Amino acid sequence: MNVFFRSFIVWLLIVLAEVIHGAIRGIFLVPVVGDFRARQIGVFTGSAIILLITIACIRWIRPTGNRQLLAIGLFWLFLMIGFEVSFGRFVMGLTWERIISDYNMAEGGLLPIGMLVLTTAPLVAAKVRNEIINVDSGNQLFPPRNSSIN
């Protein structure tokens, strides 16, 4: 399996977790704080879910460096925006205005923050995993480059 196929599998896991997260949010949080505020809160809890899944899976993806990590993040961003719009519009029956409202930060929509977390999650996860690996075994997912000048 190549890196992008593995990253697609992890993205599917993220989507599944986010769908479950959205259902739980709708059942428990929306009745307490309302739909819009629940969606705002959901951006931050969803971001935490994305980071945890990515941290757990980044070694399995086997990226080879920072460029590939960024490419994975951009791949996930492209897939997620497509999924969000398609699922919202065609499965949930949401209006275009409602979908766009989540992306409008001037009106309180915070989804761009979540998308930024999604895009940078592979880079962050690799950094976190390196820190964990350094403490545990001394091996690194991405060893530092030799910084000595000859």
N, C-alpha and C positions, 0 to 999 in steps of 0.2 A: 504494500500500500504506500502511495506517495503522501507527502506532507499535506497537500491540499485536500486529498480524499479524507485523511485523518481529521483535518481541521473541519471539514464539512460534517463529519460524524459528531464532533464535539459541538458544532453549531446546532445540529439537530437536538442534542441533549440540552443545550441552552434554551432553545425554543420550547421544548417540552417543559422544562422547569419554569419558564416564563408564563406559559399558558396555565399551568397549575397555580403559579403565583397570582396571576390575574383572576382566576376563579376564586381562590381563597380571599383575595382582596375584595372582590365583589360581594362575597358572602358576609365577611366579618367587618371590613373597614368602611365600605360605602354607607351602610346604615348609620354609622356613628359620625362620620365626618363629611359625608356627601361624595358624589362621584368625582368632581374635579379635584378636590383636596386629596382624595384617595389615590387618584392617578399621580398627583404630585409626589405623595409619599412613596408610591410604588416605584417611581424612578430610582429612588435611593435604595430601597430594599431589593429591587430588581438588579441594580448595579452590583450590590453585594453578592447576589446569587451568581451573576455573570463572573465576577472575580473569583469566587470560590470554585466554581466549576473549572474555570480556565487554569487556576493554580493547580487543581487536582489532576488536570489532563495534559498540561503543557509538555511534560516529558514524553508522553505517549505520542503526541503529534510529531515529535522529533524535528523541530525547526533547526536550521543551520546557522542562524545569525539574526541580527537586528533587522536587516532588510526583509528577510522572510517573515519575521514576526510582524512587522508593519504590514506586509502584503496580506498576511492572514487576517489581521484586524480590518483592513480595507475590504477584503473578501467578505468577512462577516457583516460589515456595515452594509454593503451592497445587498447581500442576502436578506438581512434583517429589515431594511427599509422595504424591499419587495414583499417580504412576508407580512409586515405590519400593514401596509396599504392593502394588499390582496385579502388578508384575513379580515381586516376591519371593514372593508367595503363589501366583499362578496360573501363572507360567512356571517359576520355580525350585522351586516346591513347598515353600517354607519354612513352618514353623509360625508362628503368631501370636507365640509366645514368642520365637522367634528374631528376628523382625522388630522386635518391641518392644525387644529387648535392645540394639539399635543406638542407640536413643533414650534409654536409661536411663543417665544420667550417674553416678548413684550406684553402678552396677555396672560402670562403665568404658566404657559406650557413648558415643561422641563425635560421633555424627551431628548432634545439635543444633548443634554448632559449625559443621559443614559447611552446615547449613541457614541459620544466621545469615550465613555468608559468602555463600551464594547470594542471600539476601534483600538484602544490602547491596552486592553486586557492582556493580549499575548505578550506584549513588552513588559508590562507590570508583573505578570505571572512568572515570566522567565527570570526577572530580577529577584522576585520573592523566592522562587525555587532555588536560585543560585545561593541566596543567603542561607536557606535551610540546608542545602547540600553542603555548603562550606562548613557549617557547624557540625553536621552529622558525619560526613565521610571525607571531606577534603576534596572531593571531585566537583567539577562544575559543569553545568549544562553548556555554558559558553565561557570558556576560560578567558581571562583578560589577555589582551595583546601585550607583547613585550614592549615595555615603555622605555627601556634603556636605549640611549643613543650611542652608537659606536663611533 
